[in-house]
Amino acid sequence: NAGVTQTPKFQVLKTGQSMTLQCAQDMNHEYMSWYRQDPGMGLRLIHYSVGAGITDQGEVPNGYNVSRSTTEDFPLRLLSAAPSQTSVYFCASRRDRTPYEQYFGPGTRLTVT
Amino acid sequence: AQSVTQPDIHITVSEGASLELRCNYSYGATPYLFWYVQSPGQGLQLLLKYFSGDTLVQGIKGFEAEFKRSQSSFNLRKPSVHWSDAAEYFCAVGGDTGGFKTIFGAGTRLFVKA
């Protein structure tokens, strides 16, 4: 199993550009999440999904969109990048909605200039 | 409100010394508690978890944690630290409220000196 994979590993955007961060898992997990990690703030939940076709907002959803058309994939879209979105982004999955441990991808480091 | 507090932003210990990382939580229902470790440039890896039962839980890499309900704490310990333990450690809480979301603390960065 590859586990949770994320692409790209690094990305630099200019303010106003859009892009999609890719996330895929091969563990047949129902529950997937996107977090951003900023110094001194831990991980903050952006959006999450409890299954294909079902998504919901987390703690910091503004400026981001998600969709879940398959169990495996959960892309995160930045609609119009802003410098405040400079961060490290982690995708995570877990078996289902119950609070079992999450499995994290290696992260995407995004810089917005 | 649900929250996790890790009071120490960073800790430095000597190799071979014991370690305790503090974690306090606020949660309105039965908490499910986790400790994750993040090595530089890597994602998070689960060290251990507590759901119920014995309040002292053992994890990977020689770590253990003790759940103390009366103190709302879930401190992480290791009797003898190795240089490879230098990393950032995150405490997290989840449960059957709030949409089963997991709340993470801000993290404690561990430095190990020779």
HADDOCK unambig.tbl for C-alpha pairs under 7 A between the chains (distance, minus, plus):
assign (segid A and resid 40 and name CA) (segid B and resid 106 and name CA) 5.43 0.50 0.50
assign (segid A and resid 41 and name CA) (segid B and resid 106 and name CA) 4.67 0.50 0.50
assign (segid A and resid 42 and name CA) (segid B and resid 104 and name CA) 6.15 0.50 0.50
assign (segid A and resid 42 and name CA) (segid B and resid 105 and name CA) 5.60 0.50 0.50
assign (segid A and resid 42 and name CA) (segid B and resid 106 and name CA) 3.72 0.50 0.50
assign (segid A and resid 42 and name CA) (segid B and resid 107 and name CA) 5.72 0.50 0.50
assign (segid A and resid 43 and name CA) (segid B and resid 104 and name CA) 5.88 0.50 0.50
assign (segid A and resid 97 and name CA) (segid B and resid 100 and name CA) 5.99 0.50 0.50
assign (segid A and resid 98 and name CA) (segid B and resid 100 and name CA) 6.26 0.50 0.50
assign (segid A and resid 99 and name CA) (segid B and resid 32 and name CA) 6.85 0.50 0.50
assign (segid A and resid 99 and name CA) (segid B and resid 94 and name CA) 5.79 0.50 0.50
assign (segid A and resid 99 and name CA) (segid B and resid 95 and name CA) 5.73 0.50 0.50
assign (segid A and resid 99 and name CA) (segid B and resid 100 and name CA) 6.06 0.50 0.50
assign (segid A and resid 104 and name CA) (segid B and resid 43 and name CA) 5.69 0.50 0.50
assign (segid A and resid 104 and name CA) (segid B and resid 44 and name CA) 5.77 0.50 0.50
assign (segid A and resid 105 and name CA) (segid B and resid 43 and name CA) 5.69 0.50 0.50
assign (segid A and resid 106 and name CA) (segid B and resid 42 and name CA) 5.30 0.50 0.50
assign (segid A and resid 106 and name CA) (segid B and resid 43 and name CA) 4.37 0.50 0.50
assign (segid A and resid 107 and name CA) (segid B and resid 43 and name CA) 6.06 0.50 0.50
